[in-house]
Amino acid sequence: MGKTVENPKRYIISCRINDQEMETLQEIAKMHGTSISTLLRRSLNLLEEQAQPPA
């Protein structure tokens, strides 16, 4: 049986990127001490915040 996690991730998203894009992702993730997956999740959250209309 697998371990129980608080926020399970059930979906996998993939896309093709070029060498420069991969290098950029790796550099930014390294600067922030995180993984590329976490970096992309944080980016999605920031974009979501920016897309919300002002209160």
Protein Blocks (a to p, Z undefined) as FASTA:
>chain_A
ZZddfbdcfbdcdddddfklmmmmmmmmmmnopafklmmmmmmmmmmmmmpccZZ
